[in-house]
């Protein structure tokens, strides 16, 4: 276990009992630092808004998920142990430990925000049960980041037109998708994406519409697909014991407030997805000089049909291989009808 996590555990175990009139102090691990969701929404919510909403009864501190020596891959275990009493887990990261959690954000499953909302709604009750029954975590909110899409440095007409190209991916499932399309997946850290495209290490890259613009990916690419590959969902929850230790009325205030925060985060994700495309195409001025305007490749009828075939023929089978028969059962119970795809256990 990382040294920072051990320090957190020591603080949790040695903290003195709270005096009756003292505020309840919460230690929160939020989402990724430096992005809009954290700086404009999560951080102000915990550092100021929750105190106002509870009339001063709750005071919180928050650190990003990707700082302070924490390992995102260990978030489920850290929350189960109570080392992180209130925390955020990125589904694509924690799914290495619990693959079933990533059912809602498999590649190309949700090509747009409307579909994503339906998927999460259909699977939410099952996510609650997984986290509570297997990990002693009370699910309090589900967050979405802006859409991750495909940027390329030369023209392409759709999904079937990237065969043979080297594509930057950020997960096993994205790599499975690219292989199925005949492309060559290359794992590249986010910070190195622009250089990788510029130097020809990769021909295309999957990343966020807005984050791609902000790092200058539009300067080294020419085309961007409008269809979401994935969304980067995350959950916010609490260790069950830490949650139950709070007064009932405080729990109700926090849950209600987090419902409002979740709604705002989803609205921001949708707005940032559209803004990212507009910035890259020059439809709006976004503050940094552009060398050229990107062309948007709209989702075609062929793309829509190919997407459905890929889900049934590649995405679901590969996920079931990693996840097991129980995941096939869960998919068929909650998501098969919505996505017109049945999972088959190996």
N, C-alpha and C positions, 0 to 999 in steps of 0.2 A: 504494500500500500504506500502511495507517495507520502513524503514527509509532511506536505501541507495538509493532507487528509488526516494524518496522525495528530497533527497539531489541532485541527478542528475537533477531533474526537476528544482530545485532552481538555479542550475548552468546554465542550459539552458536558463532560463528566465532572468537571471541577467547578462549574459555575455556581455561585452561591444562590440560595433560595431567594426568590423575588419577594420583596416586602409588599404588603397588601396594597399600598397606594402607588407603587411603582408601575410604569407602563410595561406591557408585555413586549419583550424584545425578540425579534425574529432575525435569524441569519438566513439569507436567501441566496441561492445560486441561480442566476438568470440565464438568458440565452447568450448567443455569440456577441462579444463586445465590439464596439465600433460601428455597428450597423444601426439603421434607423430604428428597428424594433427595440433595441436595447436603449439607445441614447434618448429617444424621444418618447418612448412609451413605458418600457419596463422600469427603467431607473427612476424616472419621476414618480411612477406609481408607488414604488416601495419606499422611496426616500421622503416623499411628501404626501402623496394623495391618500395612502392607506391610513396615515395618522389623522388626517382631516376627516376621513370617512368614519373613523371609529372614535371620534371625539378625544383623541390623544391617548386612547387605551393601548394602541399598537404602535411601536416604533421599530422600523426595520432597516437593515443594511443589506446591500446587494453587491455581489461580484459577478463578472461574466463567467460563463461556462468554460471558456477557453483561456482562463488566466489563473494565476495563483497556484500553479502546480497540479491542478485537478486534471484527471483523465476522464474525458467524456465517456469512454468505453466502460468505465467503472461506476457510472452514475447510479445504475440500478442497485448495485451492491452497497454503495455509500449511503443511499437513501434507506435501504432496508435495514442497515445497521444503525441508522440515526445519526451517522457522522454528518450527513447533509440532511437536516430536518425538513427543509423546504428547498426544492430544486427543480431544475429544468433538464430534461433529457432529449437529445436530438434523436428522432426515431431511426434514422439511417445509421447512426453510430451505435446506439444501445441494442439495435437489432442483431448485432454480432453475438450478443448474449441471449437475446429473446427475439428470434426472427419473426415471430407472429405479429409483433408490434408494427412491423413495417408493411403490413398488408395494405394499409390505406394510402401508401405513397410509393407503390411499385412504379418503375419507369413506364411512361406513356399511358398509365392507367387513367390519369385525370388530365386531359388535354387543355382544360380550361377551369376557371375558378368555380363555375356553376357545378360541374361534375365533381370537383374536389369536395365541395360542401355536402353534396348528396352522399359521397363515399364515407366521409367522416361521420355524418349523422347515422348512417346505417350500421357502422361498426363501433360507435362510441360506447354503447353499453358493454360490448365485449372487451374493449380496452379497459374499461373500469374494472371488470372482473379479473382480467389478467394481472393488472398492477396490484390490485388488492389481495387476491388469493395467492399469487406466486411471489410477490415482492413486498408485501405489507406497505403499499403506497396508495394513498388516497388521491385519485385523479381530480384535479381542480380546474384545469383548463387545457385546451389544445390550441397551439399557435401555428401559423403558416408564414413562411417567408415568401418573397416574390418568386415567380416562376423561373426555373432553370431551363434555358433553351439552347439551341444549337447555333453557334457562330461559325462561319467558314471564310477562308481567305480567298476563295474563288467561287464562282457561281454554282449553285445547285438548284434543282427543281423540286426536290422533296426527299422523303426518307430513303427511297430506293436509289437516289443519285449520289449517295455517299460511300458506296462500296469501294473498297480499296484505299480510302482515305484514313489517315491516322487522326484519331479523335481523342481529345483530352476528356477523361472521365474521372469521377470522384467516388465511385462505389462499385462493388462487385456486380450489383444488379444493372447499373448503367453499362458496365463492360459487357455483360451478357447480351444486352440489347444491341450494342454496336457490333459484336461478333455475328449476331443473327442477321444484321443488315449487310454483312460482308466488309465492314470497316475494321480497323485495327485499333483497339482501345489502348490508350497510353495514360497511366496515372501521373498526373502533374499537380504539385501543390498550387493552391489558388494564387499565391504570391508570384509564381513563376509562369503563369499562363501566357501573358503578353509576350514575354521573351521566347517562350516555346513556339508560339505561332510565328513571331517575327523571324526566328532562326530556322524555321522549317522543321522543327522537331515534331510538330503536329500540324495538320491541315485545318482542323476544326477544333472547337472547344465547347463543352457544355458548362454553362454557368448562368448566373442570374442576369435578367435583362438589364437591371439598373446597375448592379455591381460590375457587370461587363463594361458598361459605359464609363463608370467612375474610374476604373483602372486603365482605361484607354484601349480596350480590346477593339473598339470600332476603328482605331487607327491602323490596325494590321489585318482587318477582315473586311469583306465586301458585302456579305449576305448574312441574314439572320432569320431563322425559322420562327413563326409566330406560335407554334404549338408547344405547350409545356412538356418537357421530358419528365420533370419531377418538381416538387415544391419545397422540400426541406421542412417537413412537419416536425413539431416538437411537442412534448407534454410538460405541463407544470403540475407538480404534486407535492404531497407532504408525507413524511413517515407517519404511519397510522398512529403510533403512540404519541408522537409530538402533536398530531392533529387533535386527537381525543383529549389531550391535556389542556387544550384551550377551552375557555368558557363557551357554552352553547351559543350565546348571542354573538360572541366574537367570531365563531366559526361561520355563522350565518352572514355576518357582515363581510368577512373575507371572501366567502364563496360568491356572494352577490357582486362584490366589487370586481372579482376576477372574471366573472361573466361579462361585465362591461369592458374590462381590459381586453379580453379575448375578442370581442366584437370589434374593437378599435384596431387591434393588430391585424385581423383579417381584412378590414377595410383598407388599412395601410398597405398590406401585401398586394391587394388587387390594384390599388392606385399606383404603387411602385412598379408593378409589372407593366402596366400601360405606359407609365412615364419613361421607363427604361427603353421601350421600343421607340417612343416618340423622340427621346434624346438621341438615340443612335441613328435615326432616320432624318434628323434635322427638322422634324415636324414642329418641335418647340426648341427654344434656346435654353440650354441647361447649365451654362456657366463656364464651360471649358471649350477652347477652340477645337474645331473638327477639321481633319485633313480631307474628309469626304463624307458623304452620306451613305449609310448602308441601305441595301434593298431588302425589303421584307418578303420572305417566301411564305405565302399564305398556305394554310393547310388545305390540301386538295382532296377531291373525292378518293383518289388513289391512296393518299396518305391515311385517310380515315379507314379505308378497308384494310390497308396494310397494318395499321395499328391494332385492329381487332384480331387479325391473324397472329400477330406477334404476341399478343397477350395470351391467347389460348395455346399457341405452339411453342413459345419460348419463355416468356416472363413467368407465367404461372408454374409450368413444370420445373424450372430452375429454382424457383422460390420453394416449392414443395420439397425438392431434393434437400435443401438446406434446413427446412422447417419441420417436415414430417407429416404423417397422416392426420394428426390432430388439426394442423393448419388447413389441410384440404377440407376437413369437415367444417371448420369455422368459416372459411371462404364460401363454401356452398350454402351455409346457413344464413349468412349476412350479406354477401356481396355478389353471388353468382347471378341472381336475377337482375340486379341493377346493371351489371356489366355484360350480361348475356354471354357468360363464360363459366363453364363448370370445371372445377379442379379435380384431378384424378390422383389418388394416392399411389405412390410407387409400389 
